[in-house]
């Protein structure tokens, strides 16, 4: 590919951005609906933490490994389109749940479908964009998180207020069917490694054991993967329970609250995600460790901002929320981008799936669940402030992740050199 990225590559990225937005909209609509679901189905905060956390994350993470292994060999556009159809249908079925078990089963289905998205999409993006532009490309793709969160909160909040929480699931699930057809019919499957300057032998990583050895040899990968999960542990606990906290503490309705938080999430996510990718690409040209240093700096600012949000009130509180979301949306793209650079070409989907496994089990899985358990423990003593105290305690996760990521940055040059040597052997 020429130094100037082809227009079709940007079209592919735009479609994948729409898919990722639908991914997060269908995932995040549950968040604004937790409080009405709690009252209707008579659930505890621990059960809400399970259905918004582990019920999704375990299936998403574990299914992602074999699906990503398949995506490393199959037609990736078809893998993504099939997953999109599944998660859209299961989102709609969530609205039919009559009890906790049925809601969990529906979330299992959403997670299964969504696990087909990001590993295959990341591999596609890496084949359409050269290494020096990937963090920017992944940042644009990552804006789908903020768009999807905003749509899930706003559309779900108003649909619930007007028609009830069950209708909200139907409304957000429908668009995915049309989007799946557009993706399948208009996206071309590229040659793997087409933007690389070296060739890679498929057979070298054909066995699962060889693939895992190649991945685990990169010591920095495991460290920053766990670090990313711990960032998300605090971030997802905060994002999942903040609407519930504001409903309980300030008696807000889902429509107005969803619109306000959705607007803040959309703008902050756009700024943070794009800035994170652009800054990492700019500084990473001088030293690739910036792909980890930049996320570490963002989380170093995120922790006190989250604390300030939880312990202030009034309009100032929303300013801290906005700045928190700017920081929390900026660390993902650089860490996904450096994974594509550290890992061999034909293990990109698998290594990305492993990264998402660590991310989702520790972050969206454990974060909301632990916060829910702590809320149930603290609420009998502290009342509505029990949830605020619970979210404050979960900030310890991000602090531990910060230390791991800084250690991973120290190991990164050796892992990049190891990847370069392996690539030369495969010429």
CORCORZI-V434656 format. One line per field, one symbol per residue. ss: DSSP state (H for helix, E for strand, L for the rest). A space follows every 50 residues. Layout:
ss->???
//
This chain:
ss->LLLLLLHHHHHHHHHHHHHHHHHHHHHHHHHHHHHHHHHHHLLLHHHHHH HHLHHHHHHHHHHHHHHHHHHLLLLHHHHHHHHHHHHHHHHHHHLLLLLH HHHHHHHHHHHHHHLLLHHHHHHHHHHHLLHHHHHHHHHHHHHHHHHHHH HHHHHHHHHHHHHLHHHHHHHHHLHHHHHHHHHHHHLLLLLLLLLLLLLL LHHHHLLHHHHHHHHHLLHHHHHHHHHHHHHHHHHHHHHHHHHHHHHHHH LLLHHHHHHHHHHHHHHHHHHHHHHHHHHHHHHHLLLLLHHHHHHHHHHH HHHHHHHHHHLLLHHHHHHHHHHHHHHHLLLHHHHHHHHHHHLLHHHHHH HHHHHHHHHHHHHHHHHHHHHHHHHHHHHHHHLLHHHHHHHHHLHHHHHH HHHHHHHHHHHHHHHHHHHHHHHHHLL
//
